Amino acid sequence: MGYGYSIRLIRLNKSADRKLLGVRLGKLCIQHDVPVSSVATKLGVSRQTVYNWFVGTTSPNPNLALRIEKFINLIK
């Protein structure tokens, strides 16, 4: 948890629907210790938006889906 992923966020991510793109992104970022600020900057959204994706509260705009998939492939 080098980048401050709280236990609460990790639990919420684990219990969220794994089919959601933002939740999958969150899982990988947590596993690979990728900071939320890096994800937000790369995708042009706020850190809060990224957190919401990670826990499944909201889903990314469909226009971002391809960029997110590319980002996921970079993390893997």
C-alpha positions as CSV (number, residue, x, y, z in Angstrom):
1,M,0.0,0.0,0.0
2,G,2.8,2.4,-0.8
3,Y,0.5,4.9,-2.5
4,G,-2.0,5.1,0.3
5,Y,-4.6,2.7,-0.7
6,S,-6.7,2.4,2.4
7,I,-7.9,-1.0,3.7
8,R,-11.5,0.4,3.2
9,L,-10.8,1.1,-0.5
10,I,-9.2,-2.3,-1.0
11,R,-12.2,-4.1,0.6
12,L,-14.7,-2.1,-1.5
13,N,-12.7,-2.9,-4.6
14,K,-12.7,-6.6,-3.8
15,S,-16.5,-6.6,-3.1
16,A,-17.3,-4.7,-6.3
17,D,-18.5,-6.2,-9.5
18,R,-15.3,-7.5,-11.3
19,K,-17.0,-7.1,-14.7
20,L,-16.9,-3.3,-14.4
21,L,-14.0,-1.8,-16.2
22,G,-13.2,0.7,-13.4
23,V,-13.1,-2.0,-10.8
24,R,-10.7,-4.1,-13.0
25,L,-8.6,-1.0,-13.3
26,G,-8.6,-0.5,-9.6
27,K,-7.7,-4.1,-8.9
28,L,-4.6,-3.9,-11.1
29,C,-3.6,-0.5,-9.8
30,I,-3.8,-1.8,-6.2
31,Q,-1.9,-4.9,-7.1
32,H,0.9,-3.1,-8.9
33,D,1.0,-0.1,-6.6
34,V,0.1,2.5,-9.3
35,P,-0.9,5.8,-7.8
36,V,-4.4,7.1,-8.3
37,S,-2.9,10.5,-9.3
38,S,-1.1,8.8,-12.2
39,V,-4.2,7.2,-13.4
40,A,-6.2,10.4,-13.1
41,T,-3.5,12.4,-15.0
42,K,-3.1,9.9,-17.7
43,L,-6.9,9.7,-18.3
44,G,-7.7,13.4,-17.8
45,V,-10.1,12.9,-14.9
46,S,-10.0,13.8,-11.2
47,R,-8.6,11.5,-8.5
48,Q,-12.1,11.2,-7.0
49,T,-13.5,10.0,-10.3
50,V,-10.8,7.2,-10.3
51,Y,-11.6,6.2,-6.7
52,N,-15.3,6.0,-7.7
53,W,-14.4,3.7,-10.6
54,F,-12.2,1.6,-8.4
55,V,-15.1,0.8,-6.0
56,G,-17.8,0.6,-8.7
57,T,-19.8,3.6,-7.5
58,T,-19.6,5.0,-11.0
59,S,-18.4,3.7,-14.4
60,P,-16.1,5.4,-16.8
61,N,-17.5,7.3,-19.7
62,P,-17.7,4.9,-22.7
63,N,-15.4,7.4,-24.6
64,L,-12.6,6.5,-22.2
65,A,-13.0,2.7,-22.4
66,L,-10.3,2.2,-25.1
67,R,-7.8,4.4,-23.3
68,I,-8.5,2.6,-20.0
69,E,-8.1,-0.8,-21.7
70,K,-4.7,0.4,-23.1
71,F,-3.7,1.6,-19.6
72,I,-4.7,-1.7,-18.1
73,N,-2.5,-3.5,-20.7
74,L,0.4,-1.3,-19.7
75,I,0.0,-2.2,-16.1
76,K,-0.1,-6.0,-16.7
